């Protein structure tokens, strides 16, 4: 390791390589605190050329590399398992000038989402993705997991924001592909391959991103429902509205916990709440009011028209990010289900938690317009009693087991619950074409039966 450390230091400088045991231990635990690994070194290159050189050195030394961004992932995607070198993108923080005419900007992979959001806002524009970990999550990591978030119903996932990428391949080659024209069909759409590949096909170093005009008007409301089936009927109504910008489902259990533990002063008392935001070039308050009347909620909706009012409504959603960590690391499920099966899944999943882990507390929320659902099980120290059964339950209700958090290392051996073996093997062929030695992110995505066949 001493010779490897020296070689890496020659590239990035002594201060940007560490083998300190305490630092490596802290860097080898995922965001949930549930999963940990072991690393041999941490290296923090400053630019694409240094990333390329670092990969070349590690590959030549036969040392595996795990890429880390903001380390906000929830599926152990940045947890090393092989005494890996941790390659951090935290110094790749350049932000180019905002192109107001073409609505785009070029940023480094280590740029934090909230920093990008401020840069867009300063230019009178917005970035279409927002997630709760905005102050820590990096753009490179969001590209790698194809992150979604609060406004997916309007702007889509990260794949819909990416106009181009610069990527260092496992063999150290640097590839840059950027769409400058509206119609470009020159060969394979390589950026589409890298988006969502979770760092298995290369290290994203620079990203060209689409920006959006800022809507002149916004209106937000939250309404409670006694039955989940009626909330889902309401989702079918509101997701067809002009200017729909966010549609969030919130579990009343979570809001009750937020009220009792955090002093949350928002709506409580009903089992389910629906948060809806519309945005556009004209005031859509009347349209939202008419839609909510058709939805026939079981309480009087709270409506926010000005910034302060909208913030009060959004406080309900923001409370969930805090409340799920009150009882230690939660057990998380990241699913997407058809609206037709979502209520049945929730009923079955809650019953399963109650029977298999009597002391646990299930809390659900999600971007429900497209069926996204996050099930967080609080007070569940032993995930073995629930993880496979609930993951199989997602499959049995025609759901997707990886909606927006990725597969990571945690779900790699559950991948065949979502994809056929032929599908997984085809992806493995692509991985082997780019990385025949499987030295880049070697614990991520692919199941052990492929990586370590008997």
Secondary structure, 3 states (H helix, E strand, C coil): CHHHHHHHHHHHCHHHEECCHHHHHHHCECCCCCCECCEEEEECCCCHHHHHHHHHHHHHHCCCEEEECCCCCCCCCCCCCCCEEEEECCCCCCECCCECCCCEEEEECCCEHHHHHHHHHHCCEECCCCCCCCCCCEHHHHHHHCCCCCCHHHHCCHHHCEEEEEEECCCCCEEEEECCCCCCCCCCCHHHHHCCCCCCCCEEEEEEEECEECCCEEEEEEEEECCHHHHHHHHHHHCCCCCEEEEEEEEHHHHHHHHHHHCCCCCCCCCEEEEEEEEECCCCHHHHHHHHHHHCCCCCCEEECCHHHHHHHHHHHHHHHHHCCCCCCCEEEEEECCHHHHHHHHHHHHHHHHHHCCCCEEEEEECHHHCEEEEEEECCCCHHHCHHHHHHHHHHCCCECECCCCCCCCCHHHHHHCCCHHHHHHHHHHHHHHCCCCCECCCCCCCHHHHCCC
